[in-house]
Amino acid sequence: MPSTDGLSDAEYGALADFRFALREFQAFSETHVAEVGLTPQQHQALLAIRGASQDGVSIGYLANRLILKPHSMSGLVARLEDLSLIRRRASTTDRRQSLLELTDKATRLLEQLSLLHRDELLRIRPLLSKLLNILL
């Protein structure tokens, strides 16, 4: 039976189930990230650096991808450097700007985590597809 605000009961159910599935995936991610000694934000930063199309990313780019202010990003970058997960290098186009790149240690950790995350997404893909189809 359609609701008075334009969404059916099935659509509300699908939205609720979709949110729940996303939260379960987030909990899965947080657990596995913690097992390798990272915070979710550190993992997200490493993934954003690796997933960028350019060679090395600026703090501003990374702050944008993590939806943080650049000054908040500086502390996270410093912690990642302290863990030997990223390194800074001077930009070849703007010497005032530092670019961030992953270390070999970070690349290995990120590959391990990314394989786990990909497999989990593939596992829940049928459910997500079903829920999206209800909404479409």
Secondary structure, 3 states (H helix, E strand, C coil): CECCCCCEHHHHHHHHHHHHHHHHHHHHHHHHHHHCCCCHHHHHHHHHHHHCCCCCECHHHHHHHHCCCHHHHHHHHHHHHHCCCEEEEECCCCCCCEEEEECHHHHHHHHHHHHHHHHHHHHHHHHHHHHHHHHC
